Amino acid sequence: MHIVLVQPEIPPNTGSIARLCAATNTTLHLVAPLGFKIDDKHLKRAGLDYWKYVDIRLHDSWEDFLLQDEGKRLLFFSKRAIQSYTKARYQETDFLVFGPETRGLPQQLLDAHQERAYCIPMMGQGVRSLNLSNAVSIVLYEALRQLGRV
């Protein structure tokens, strides 16, 4: 299983996701440009001493990411998608793709992959979105549940 953060902006979110990846033996991909430096103290603090357990891969751009491991199955997650994340049928080798905190994945990317674009339904009034680290946790644990790993 792989988590892909495209242009993440907030160090504590990425640190929390790194800790989640360490706890679940999940590879973390960071796609530049990043909104912080990898050695950011807030990023390190959020991951505490778990960084040595994270299989982290850095990519210079979205295009660079796509060129590596061609043929990978990408699943996209956005509040603007229509299908619930529970409708996805996850596979061990999936790449779960999340966009930047302030703007999410580009609409044209979601439109081009509607059959693999999912959302986490929100019932509350006036809530714009979920925190990125919470969203990644929700989706990853559903994938692991379906795969019988939890």
C-alpha positions in Angstrom: 0.0 0.0 0.0 1.2 3.5 -0.8 0.2 7.0 0.3 0.9 9.8 -2.1 0.8 13.4 -0.9 0.8 15.8 -3.8 2.4 19.1 -2.8 1.6 18.9 0.9 1.7 22.2 2.6 1.5 21.7 6.4 4.4 20.0 8.2 2.5 18.6 11.1 0.0 16.9 8.8 2.8 15.2 6.8 4.5 14.2 10.1 1.3 12.6 11.4 0.9 10.8 8.1 4.5 9.6 8.2 3.8 8.2 11.7 0.7 6.5 10.4 2.7 5.0 7.5 5.3 3.7 10.0 2.5 2.1 12.1 0.9 0.4 9.1 4.0 -0.5 7.1 2.8 1.8 4.2 5.1 3.6 1.8 4.9 7.4 1.8 5.4 9.3 -1.4 5.9 13.1 -1.3 5.4 14.9 -4.6 7.1 18.4 -4.8 6.9 21.2 -4.6 6.5 20.8 -0.8 5.3 23.6 1.4 8.1 23.0 3.8 11.6 21.6 4.1 12.0 17.9 4.9 14.1 18.8 7.9 11.4 21.2 9.3 11.3 20.9 13.1 7.4 20.7 13.1 7.5 17.9 10.6 10.1 15.9 12.6 8.2 16.6 15.9 5.0 15.2 14.5 6.7 12.0 13.4 8.7 11.9 16.6 11.2 9.1 16.5 9.3 7.1 13.9 11.0 8.5 10.8 13.5 5.6 10.7 10.6 3.3 10.2 9.0 5.2 7.2 9.7 4.1 3.7 9.6 7.6 2.3 10.1 8.5 -1.4 10.5 12.0 -2.8 9.5 13.0 -6.3 10.4 16.2 -8.0 7.0 16.6 -9.7 3.8 14.8 -10.5 5.3 13.9 -13.9 8.3 12.4 -12.1 6.1 10.4 -9.8 4.1 9.0 -12.8 7.2 7.9 -14.6 8.4 5.8 -11.7 6.7 2.4 -11.5 4.6 2.9 -14.6 1.4 0.9 -14.6 0.6 1.5 -10.9 -3.1 1.8 -9.9 -3.9 5.2 -8.6 -6.9 6.0 -6.5 -7.7 9.7 -6.0 -9.3 11.2 -2.9 -11.0 14.6 -2.9 -14.0 16.3 -1.3 -15.1 17.1 -4.9 -15.4 13.4 -5.9 -18.8 11.7 -5.9 -18.2 8.1 -4.9 -17.6 7.2 -1.3 -14.2 5.8 -0.3 -16.0 2.7 1.0 -17.0 1.8 -2.6 -13.4 1.4 -3.7 -12.1 -2.2 -3.8 -8.6 -1.8 -2.6 -5.6 -3.8 -3.6 -2.3 -4.3 -1.8 -0.3 -2.4 -4.4 -2.7 0.7 -4.7 -1.4 4.2 -4.6 -3.8 6.4 -2.6 -3.4 10.0 -3.8 -4.3 13.1 -1.8 -3.8 16.7 -2.8 -2.6 19.8 -1.0 -4.4 20.9 2.1 -5.6 24.3 0.8 -6.8 23.3 -2.7 -6.9 19.5 -3.1 -6.3 17.7 -6.3 -6.8 19.5 -9.6 -10.4 19.1 -11.0 -9.0 18.0 -14.4 -7.2 15.1 -12.7 -10.4 14.1 -11.0 -12.4 14.4 -14.2 -9.9 12.3 -16.1 -10.2 9.5 -13.5 -13.8 9.7 -12.3 -14.0 5.9 -11.9 -11.2 6.0 -9.4 -12.0 9.3 -7.6 -13.5 9.0 -4.1 -14.6 11.2 -1.3 -15.2 10.9 2.4 -18.8 11.9 3.0 -19.3 14.8 5.4 -22.7 15.4 7.0 -22.0 18.5 9.0 -23.1 22.0 7.8 -20.4 24.5 7.0 -17.5 22.1 7.2 -15.2 22.7 4.1 -13.1 19.7 4.5 -11.4 17.2 6.8 -7.9 17.5 8.1 -5.5 15.8 5.6 -4.0 13.5 8.2 -7.5 12.4 9.3 -8.6 11.8 5.8 -5.6 9.7 5.0 -6.1 7.7 8.2 -9.8 7.0 7.4 -9.0 5.8 3.9 -5.9 3.8 4.7 -7.6 1.9 7.5 -10.6 1.1 5.3 -8.2 -0.2 2.7 -6.4 -2.3 5.3 -9.7 -3.6 6.7 -10.8 -4.7 3.2 -7.5 -6.5 2.7 -7.8 -8.3 6.1 -4.8 -6.6 7.6 -6.6 -5.1 10.6 
